[in-house]
Protein backbone atom coordinates (compact mmCIF):
# COMPACT_ATOMS: atom_id res chain seq x y z
CA UNK A 1 0.00 0.00 0.00
CA UNK A 2 1.49 3.35 -0.95
CA UNK A 3 1.47 6.39 1.31
CA UNK A 4 -1.44 8.08 -0.46
CA UNK A 5 -3.65 5.04 -0.07
CA UNK A 6 -2.72 4.64 3.62
CA UNK A 7 -3.47 8.31 4.27
CA UNK A 8 -6.81 8.09 2.51
CA UNK A 9 -7.77 5.14 4.72
CA UNK A 10 -6.88 7.16 7.83
CA UNK A 11 -8.81 10.21 6.61
CA UNK A 12 -11.87 8.14 5.71
CA UNK A 13 -11.74 6.49 9.11
CA UNK A 14 -11.67 9.88 10.83
CA UNK A 15 -14.77 10.90 8.83
CA UNK A 16 -16.56 7.68 9.80
CA UNK A 17 -15.78 8.29 13.47
CA UNK A 18 -17.25 11.76 13.20
CA UNK A 19 -20.37 10.43 11.47
CA UNK A 20 -20.87 7.55 13.90
CA UNK A 21 -20.21 9.34 17.21
CA UNK A 22 -23.63 8.48 18.59
CA UNK A 23 -23.36 4.82 17.65
CA UNK A 24 -19.87 4.56 19.18
CA UNK A 25 -21.04 6.06 22.47
CA UNK A 26 -24.09 3.75 22.49
CA UNK A 27 -21.82 0.72 22.06
CA UNK A 28 -19.59 2.00 24.83
CA UNK A 29 -22.57 2.48 27.16
CA UNK A 30 -23.39 -1.20 26.65
CA UNK A 31 -19.85 -2.08 27.74
CA UNK A 32 -20.00 0.24 30.74
CA UNK A 33 -23.37 -1.14 31.91
CA UNK A 34 -22.08 -4.71 31.67
CA UNK A 35 -19.44 -3.97 34.33
CA UNK A 36 -21.11 -1.77 36.99
CA UNK A 37 -18.62 -2.71 39.71
CA UNK A 38 -15.44 -1.60 37.91
CA UNK A 39 -13.09 0.68 39.82
CA UNK A 40 -12.59 4.37 38.97
CA UNK A 41 -9.35 3.73 37.08
CA UNK A 42 -10.88 1.10 34.80
CA UNK A 43 -13.98 3.25 34.27
CA UNK A 44 -11.80 6.15 33.13
CA UNK A 45 -9.92 3.94 30.66
CA UNK A 46 -13.06 2.27 29.30
CA UNK A 47 -15.32 5.29 28.88
CA UNK A 48 -15.66 6.81 25.40
CA UNK A 49 -17.25 10.27 25.23
CA UNK A 50 -17.24 13.05 22.63
CA UNK A 51 -13.87 14.35 23.83
CA UNK A 52 -12.27 10.92 23.51
CA UNK A 53 -13.70 10.45 20.02
CA UNK A 54 -12.39 13.88 19.03
CA UNK A 55 -9.01 12.78 20.33
CA UNK A 56 -9.14 9.68 18.11
CA UNK A 57 -10.07 11.81 15.09
CA UNK A 58 -7.26 14.26 15.80
CA UNK A 59 -4.76 11.40 16.14
CA UNK A 60 -5.79 9.95 12.77
CA UNK A 61 -5.36 13.34 11.10
CA UNK A 62 -1.94 13.84 12.70
CA UNK A 63 -0.72 10.39 11.65
CA UNK A 64 -1.97 10.92 8.09
CA UNK A 65 -0.02 14.20 7.92
CA UNK A 66 3.28 12.55 8.86
CA UNK A 67 5.97 11.47 6.44
CA UNK A 68 5.79 7.85 5.33
CA UNK A 69 7.91 5.75 7.72
CA UNK A 70 8.48 3.10 5.02
CA UNK A 71 11.41 3.24 2.63
CA UNK A 72 13.44 5.88 4.45
CA UNK A 73 17.16 5.55 3.65
CA UNK A 74 19.14 5.07 6.86
CA UNK A 75 22.52 4.48 5.24
CA UNK A 76 23.93 4.35 1.73
CA UNK A 77 27.34 3.26 0.52
CA UNK A 78 28.81 2.74 -2.95
CA UNK A 79 31.92 0.59 -3.07
CA UNK A 80 34.85 1.31 -5.37
CA UNK A 81 33.74 -1.56 -7.61
CA UNK A 82 30.30 0.07 -8.04
CA UNK A 83 28.30 -2.22 -5.74
CA UNK A 84 25.59 -0.02 -4.21
CA UNK A 85 24.44 -0.82 -0.68
CA UNK A 86 21.51 0.87 1.03
CA UNK A 87 19.78 0.29 4.33
CA UNK A 88 16.11 1.26 4.35
CA UNK A 89 13.16 1.12 6.75
CA UNK A 90 10.57 -1.62 6.19
CA UNK A 91 7.48 -2.72 8.18
CA UNK A 92 7.74 -5.41 10.84
CA UNK A 93 4.93 -7.31 9.12
CA UNK A 94 2.07 -8.32 11.41
CA UNK A 95 1.75 -6.71 14.83
CA UNK A 96 -0.46 -8.16 17.57
CA UNK A 97 -1.67 -5.56 20.07
CA UNK A 98 -3.15 -7.00 23.29
CA UNK A 99 -4.79 -4.42 25.51
CA UNK A 100 -7.23 -3.89 28.34
CA UNK A 101 -10.14 -1.47 28.77
CA UNK A 102 -9.07 1.28 26.35
CA UNK A 103 -11.12 1.33 23.12
CA UNK A 104 -9.13 4.31 21.81
CA UNK A 105 -6.21 1.88 21.35
CA UNK A 106 -8.31 0.24 18.60
CA UNK A 107 -8.00 3.48 16.63
CA UNK A 108 -4.82 5.22 17.73
CA UNK A 109 -2.43 2.30 18.21
CA UNK A 110 -3.70 0.55 15.10
CA UNK A 111 -3.32 3.77 13.06
CA UNK A 112 0.29 4.08 14.15
CA UNK A 113 1.12 0.52 13.10
CA UNK A 114 -0.87 0.86 9.87
CA UNK A 115 0.90 4.06 8.80
CA UNK A 116 4.20 2.18 9.11
CA UNK A 117 2.90 -0.46 6.69
CA UNK A 118 2.11 -3.19 9.19
CA UNK A 119 -0.92 -5.47 9.36
CA UNK A 120 -2.63 -5.31 12.74
CA UNK A 121 -4.27 -7.94 14.92
CA UNK A 122 -6.20 -6.45 17.84
CA UNK A 123 -7.16 -8.28 21.03
CA UNK A 124 -8.95 -6.10 23.54
CA UNK A 125 -10.42 -7.02 26.89
CA UNK A 126 -13.90 -8.51 27.18
CA UNK A 127 -15.06 -5.38 29.04
CA UNK A 128 -14.77 -3.31 25.83
CA UNK A 129 -16.06 -5.84 23.28
CA UNK A 130 -18.99 -3.84 21.88
CA UNK A 131 -16.94 -0.68 21.37
CA UNK A 132 -13.95 -2.49 19.89
CA UNK A 133 -16.00 -4.51 17.42
CA UNK A 134 -17.74 -1.38 16.16
CA UNK A 135 -14.49 0.55 15.82
CA UNK A 136 -12.91 -2.36 13.95
CA UNK A 137 -15.90 -2.46 11.60
CA UNK A 138 -15.31 1.24 10.84
CA UNK A 139 -11.63 0.47 10.18
CA UNK A 140 -12.61 -2.21 7.71
CA UNK A 141 -15.16 0.07 6.03
CA UNK A 142 -12.42 2.68 5.49
CA UNK A 143 -10.09 0.03 4.06
CA UNK A 144 -12.77 -1.27 1.70
CA UNK A 145 -13.56 2.28 0.50
CA UNK A 146 -9.93 2.53 -0.64
CA UNK A 147 -9.72 -0.81 -2.37
CA UNK A 148 -7.63 -2.38 0.38
CA UNK A 149 -8.01 -5.81 1.93
CA UNK A 150 -10.05 -5.33 5.10
CA UNK A 151 -7.88 -7.92 6.87
CA UNK A 152 -5.18 -5.25 7.27
CA UNK A 153 -6.93 -4.54 10.60
CA UNK A 154 -8.51 -7.58 12.26
CA UNK A 155 -10.11 -7.94 15.68
CA UNK A 156 -9.62 -11.27 17.45
CA UNK A 157 -12.93 -11.93 19.16
CA UNK A 158 -11.63 -14.99 20.99
CA UNK A 159 -11.53 -16.31 24.54
CA UNK A 160 -8.75 -15.81 27.03
CA UNK A 161 -7.60 -19.40 26.58
CA UNK A 162 -7.58 -19.06 22.79
CA UNK A 163 -5.52 -15.87 23.15
CA UNK A 164 -3.00 -17.67 25.35
CA UNK A 165 -2.76 -20.49 22.82
CA UNK A 166 -2.20 -17.95 20.03
CA UNK A 167 0.62 -16.37 22.04
CA UNK A 168 2.27 -19.73 22.75
CA UNK A 169 1.93 -21.19 19.24
CA UNK A 170 2.01 -18.04 17.09
CA UNK A 171 -0.73 -19.52 14.95
CA UNK A 172 -1.29 -16.17 13.20
CA UNK A 173 2.36 -15.73 12.11
CA UNK A 174 2.82 -12.59 14.18
CA UNK A 175 6.12 -10.69 13.82
CA UNK A 176 5.80 -8.46 16.91
CA UNK A 177 3.60 -8.45 20.03
CA UNK A 178 2.80 -5.33 22.03
CA UNK A 179 0.99 -6.12 25.30
CA UNK A 180 -0.64 -3.08 26.89
CA UNK A 181 -1.97 -3.87 30.32
CA UNK A 182 -1.02 -5.01 33.80
CA UNK A 183 2.19 -6.70 34.84
CA UNK A 184 0.50 -10.11 34.76
CA UNK A 185 -0.36 -9.79 31.07
CA UNK A 186 3.08 -8.49 30.15
CA UNK A 187 4.85 -11.24 32.09
CA UNK A 188 2.70 -13.97 30.53
CA UNK A 189 3.47 -12.75 27.01
CA UNK A 190 7.20 -12.45 27.69
CA UNK A 191 7.41 -15.93 29.21
CA UNK A 192 5.25 -17.74 26.66
CA UNK A 193 6.22 -16.53 23.21
CA UNK A 194 9.19 -16.73 20.89
CA UNK A 195 7.97 -13.60 19.08
CA UNK A 196 9.73 -10.27 19.81
CA UNK A 197 7.85 -8.22 22.40
CA UNK A 198 7.77 -4.46 22.98
CA UNK A 199 6.91 -3.81 26.61
CA UNK A 200 4.60 -0.90 27.27
CA UNK A 201 5.60 -0.81 30.90
CA UNK A 202 4.01 0.38 34.06
CA UNK A 203 4.21 3.91 35.39
CA UNK A 204 4.98 4.33 39.11
CA UNK A 205 6.55 7.69 38.35
CA UNK A 206 8.57 9.75 40.84
CA UNK A 207 8.85 13.51 41.29
CA UNK A 208 11.83 14.85 43.24
CA UNK A 209 11.56 18.22 45.00
CA UNK A 210 15.06 19.60 45.45
CA UNK A 211 16.10 21.87 48.33
CA UNK A 212 16.38 24.71 45.81
CA UNK A 213 12.90 24.31 44.32
CA UNK A 214 10.14 26.78 43.63
CA UNK A 215 7.75 25.03 45.99
CA UNK A 216 4.56 26.54 44.59
CA UNK A 217 5.62 25.19 41.20
CA UNK A 218 6.34 21.80 42.76
CA UNK A 219 2.83 21.62 44.23
CA UNK A 220 1.28 22.49 40.83
CA UNK A 221 3.35 19.80 39.09
CA UNK A 222 2.40 17.15 41.67
CA UNK A 223 -1.30 18.04 41.41
CA UNK A 224 -1.17 17.97 37.61
CA UNK A 225 0.76 14.71 37.70
CA UNK A 226 -2.16 13.17 39.60
CA UNK A 227 -4.92 14.79 37.51
CA UNK A 228 -5.83 11.40 35.96
CA UNK A 229 -5.32 8.27 38.02
CA UNK A 230 -5.68 5.68 35.24
CA UNK A 231 -2.80 6.78 33.03
CA UNK A 232 0.75 5.46 33.04
CA UNK A 233 2.25 8.98 33.12
CA UNK A 234 0.70 9.82 36.51
CA UNK A 235 2.85 10.65 39.55
CA UNK A 236 2.68 8.08 42.37
CA UNK A 237 5.70 9.00 44.51
CA UNK A 238 7.09 12.35 45.68
CA UNK A 239 10.61 12.43 47.15
CA UNK A 240 11.36 15.66 49.03
CA UNK A 241 14.77 16.90 50.09
CA UNK A 242 15.29 17.02 53.86
CA UNK A 243 17.17 20.28 53.21
CA UNK A 244 14.02 22.10 52.05
CA UNK A 245 13.56 25.27 54.13
CA UNK A 246 10.48 25.08 56.39
CA UNK A 247 10.11 21.39 55.60
CA UNK A 248 7.25 20.75 58.05
CA UNK A 249 5.22 23.63 56.62
CA UNK A 250 5.84 22.55 53.05
CA UNK A 251 4.87 18.91 53.61
CA UNK A 252 1.63 20.15 55.15
CA UNK A 253 1.03 22.50 52.20
CA UNK A 254 1.50 19.68 49.70
CA UNK A 255 -0.60 17.18 51.66
CA UNK A 256 -3.43 19.70 52.10
CA UNK A 257 -3.44 20.58 48.39
CA UNK A 258 -3.59 16.89 47.41
CA UNK A 259 -6.29 16.05 49.95
CA UNK A 260 -8.39 18.94 48.66
CA UNK A 261 -8.39 17.12 45.29
CA UNK A 262 -9.62 13.89 46.90
CA UNK A 263 -6.19 12.22 46.82
CA UNK A 264 -5.10 10.07 49.75
CA UNK A 265 -1.64 11.06 51.01
CA UNK A 266 0.56 8.38 52.50
CA UNK A 267 4.07 8.50 53.90
CA UNK A 268 6.53 6.73 56.15
CA UNK A 269 6.96 7.35 59.87
CA UNK A 270 9.32 10.27 59.32
CA UNK A 271 6.87 12.08 57.05
CA UNK A 272 3.94 11.43 59.42
CA UNK A 273 5.96 12.88 62.30
CA UNK A 274 6.08 16.17 60.35
CA UNK A 275 2.44 16.12 59.19
CA UNK A 276 -0.15 14.10 61.09
CA UNK A 277 -2.76 14.25 58.30
CA UNK A 278 -0.58 11.90 56.22
CA UNK A 279 -1.49 8.22 56.54
CA UNK A 280 1.37 6.01 57.71
CA UNK A 281 2.87 3.25 55.55
CA UNK A 282 6.32 1.91 56.41
CA UNK A 283 6.51 -1.07 54.06
CA UNK A 284 9.14 -0.23 51.42
CA UNK A 285 7.29 -2.49 48.95
CA UNK A 286 4.89 0.40 48.34
CA UNK A 287 7.72 2.20 46.54
CA UNK A 288 7.48 -0.41 43.74
CA UNK A 289 3.72 -0.18 43.34
CA UNK A 290 1.86 1.59 40.55
CA UNK A 291 -1.29 2.77 42.31
CA UNK A 292 -3.76 3.57 39.48
CA UNK A 293 -5.79 5.11 42.29
CA UNK A 294 -6.29 8.50 44.00
CA UNK A 295 -3.26 7.85 46.19
CA UNK A 296 0.22 9.32 46.45
CA UNK A 297 3.20 8.48 48.65
CA UNK A 298 5.61 11.02 50.18
CA UNK A 299 9.14 10.22 51.27
CA UNK A 300 12.27 12.16 52.26
CA UNK A 301 15.81 11.94 50.89
CA UNK A 302 19.08 13.62 51.85
CA UNK A 303 20.21 14.72 48.42
CA UNK A 304 20.12 14.26 44.64
CA UNK A 305 22.17 11.01 44.57
CA UNK A 306 19.79 9.39 47.06
CA UNK A 307 16.75 10.53 45.04
CA UNK A 308 18.31 9.20 41.82
CA UNK A 309 19.14 5.84 43.42
CA UNK A 310 15.60 5.51 44.78
CA UNK A 311 14.03 6.21 41.39
CA UNK A 312 16.33 3.81 39.57
CA UNK A 313 15.60 1.07 42.08
CA UNK A 314 11.83 1.40 42.45
CA UNK A 315 10.26 3.24 39.50
CA UNK A 316 8.79 1.63 36.41
CA UNK A 317 11.34 3.34 34.16
CA UNK A 318 8.63 5.45 32.54
CA UNK A 319 8.94 9.12 33.59
CA UNK A 320 10.68 11.08 36.34
CA UNK A 321 10.64 14.77 37.30
CA UNK A 322 13.01 17.07 39.16
CA UNK A 323 11.82 20.43 40.47
CA UNK A 324 14.77 22.74 41.08
CA UNK A 325 16.20 26.16 40.20
CA UNK A 326 19.66 24.60 39.90
CA UNK A 327 20.28 23.79 36.21
CA UNK A 328 23.41 21.76 36.98
CA UNK A 329 21.50 19.51 39.39
CA UNK A 330 18.72 19.14 36.85
CA UNK A 331 21.20 18.14 34.17
CA UNK A 332 22.77 15.51 36.42
CA UNK A 333 19.36 14.14 37.38
CA UNK A 334 18.26 13.90 33.75
CA UNK A 335 21.43 12.09 32.72
CA UNK A 336 21.53 9.64 35.62
CA UNK A 337 17.85 8.72 36.09
CA UNK A 338 17.12 5.58 34.05
CA UNK A 339 13.67 6.41 32.66
CA UNK A 340 12.29 6.77 29.14
CA UNK A 341 11.39 10.43 29.75
CA UNK A 342 12.97 12.82 32.26
CA UNK A 343 11.69 16.28 33.12
CA UNK A 344 13.02 19.48 34.63
CA UNK A 345 10.27 21.70 36.07
CA UNK A 346 7.50 20.17 33.94
CA UNK A 347 4.67 17.69 34.48
CA UNK A 348 5.12 13.99 33.79
CA UNK A 349 1.71 14.09 32.09
CA UNK A 350 3.41 15.22 28.86
CA UNK A 351 4.80 11.71 28.27
CA UNK A 352 2.42 11.00 25.42
CA UNK A 353 2.86 10.59 21.68
CA UNK A 354 0.48 13.41 20.83
CA UNK A 355 2.12 15.80 23.30
CA UNK A 356 5.59 14.90 21.99
CA UNK A 357 4.56 15.64 18.42
CA UNK A 358 4.67 12.07 17.11
CA UNK A 359 0.89 11.84 16.75
CA UNK A 360 -0.88 8.69 17.90
CA UNK A 361 1.26 6.24 19.82
CA UNK A 362 1.10 2.48 19.91
CA UNK A 363 2.73 2.27 23.34
CA UNK A 364 5.16 3.97 25.70
CA UNK A 365 8.06 1.57 25.78
CA UNK A 366 10.10 1.29 28.97
CA UNK A 367 12.68 -1.04 27.46
CA UNK A 368 15.78 0.09 25.62
CA UNK A 369 15.36 -2.04 22.49
CA UNK A 370 13.99 -1.46 19.93
CA UNK A 371 13.00 2.07 20.96
CA UNK A 372 12.14 3.87 24.19
CA UNK A 373 9.28 6.16 25.21
CA UNK A 374 6.24 6.98 23.05
CA UNK A 375 6.32 4.79 19.93
CA UNK A 376 4.87 6.54 16.91
CA UNK A 377 4.65 5.44 13.30
CA UNK A 378 8.29 6.37 12.64
CA UNK A 379 9.44 3.85 15.27
CA UNK A 380 7.24 0.96 14.13
CA UNK A 381 9.56 -0.08 11.35
CA UNK A 382 12.60 -2.30 11.22
CA UNK A 383 15.31 -2.22 8.55
CA UNK A 384 16.56 -4.22 5.57
CA UNK A 385 19.72 -4.09 3.47
CA UNK A 386 19.25 -3.60 -0.29
CA UNK A 387 22.32 -4.40 -2.40
CA UNK A 388 22.49 -3.55 -6.14
CA UNK A 389 25.14 -5.04 -8.42
CA UNK A 390 25.89 -6.01 -11.99
CA UNK A 391 27.27 -9.51 -11.57
CA UNK A 392 29.55 -8.51 -8.68
CA UNK A 393 31.41 -11.35 -6.92
CA UNK A 394 33.64 -11.29 -3.87
CA UNK A 395 37.17 -12.45 -4.57
URVEN-V960673 format. One record per backbone hydrogen bond with DSSP energy under -1.0 kcal/mol. CO is the residue of the C=O (numbers start at 1). NH is the residue of the N-H. If there is no record, write none. Layout:
[[CO,NH] [CO,NH]]
This chain:
[[2,6] [3,7] [4,8] [5,9] [6,10] [7,11] [8,12] [9,13] [10,14] [11,15] [12,16] [13,17] [14,18] [15,19] [16,20] [20,24] [21,25] [22,26] [23,27] [24,28] [25,29] [26,30] [27,31] [28,32] [29,33] [30,34] [32,35] [35,38] [39,43] [40,44] [41,45] [42,46] [43,47] [49,53] [50,54] [51,55] [52,56] [53,57] [54,58] [55,59] [56,60] [57,61] [58,62] [59,63] [60,64] [61,65] [63,66] [72,89] [75,87] [77,85] [79,82] [83,79] [84,388] [85,77] [86,386] [87,74] [87,75] [88,384] [89,71] [90,382] [93,119] [94,175] [94,176] [95,121] [96,178] [97,123] [98,180] [100,102] [101,103] [102,105] [103,106] [104,108] [105,110] [107,111] [108,112] [109,113] [110,114] [111,115] [112,116] [113,118] [114,117] [119,95] [120,154] [121,97] [122,156] [123,99] [125,128] [126,129] [128,132] [129,133] [130,134] [131,135] [132,136] [133,137] [134,138] [135,139] [136,140] [137,141] [138,142] [139,143] [140,144] [141,145] [143,148] [144,147] [149,152] [150,153] [152,120] [154,122] [155,157] [156,158] [159,163] [160,164] [161,165] [162,166] [163,167] [164,168] [165,169] [166,170] [170,173] [176,96] [177,198] [178,98] [179,200] [182,186] [183,187] [184,188] [185,189] [186,190] [187,191] [188,192] [196,177] [199,201] [199,366] [203,316] [205,236] [205,237] [206,321] [207,239] [208,323] [209,241] [212,325] [213,215] [214,218] [215,219] [216,220] [217,221] [218,222] [219,223] [220,224] [221,225] [224,227] [225,235] [231,234] [236,297] [237,207] [238,299] [239,209] [240,301] [241,244] [246,250] [247,251] [248,252] [249,253] [250,254] [251,255] [252,256] [253,257] [254,258] [255,259] [256,260] [258,261] [258,263] [259,262] [264,296] [265,279] [266,298] [267,281] [268,272] [269,273] [271,274] [271,275] [275,278] [279,267] [283,286] [284,287] [285,288] [293,295] [294,264] [296,266] [297,238] [299,240] [301,242] [303,307] [304,308] [305,309] [306,310] [307,311] [308,312] [309,313] [310,314] [311,315] [317,340] [318,341] [320,343] [321,208] [322,345] [323,210] [326,330] [327,331] [328,332] [329,333] [330,334] [331,335] [332,336] [333,337] [337,339] [341,320] [343,322] [347,350] [348,351] [350,352] [352,356] [353,358] [354,357] [363,375] [365,373] [373,365] [375,362] [376,379] [377,380] [382,90] [384,88] [386,86] [388,84]]
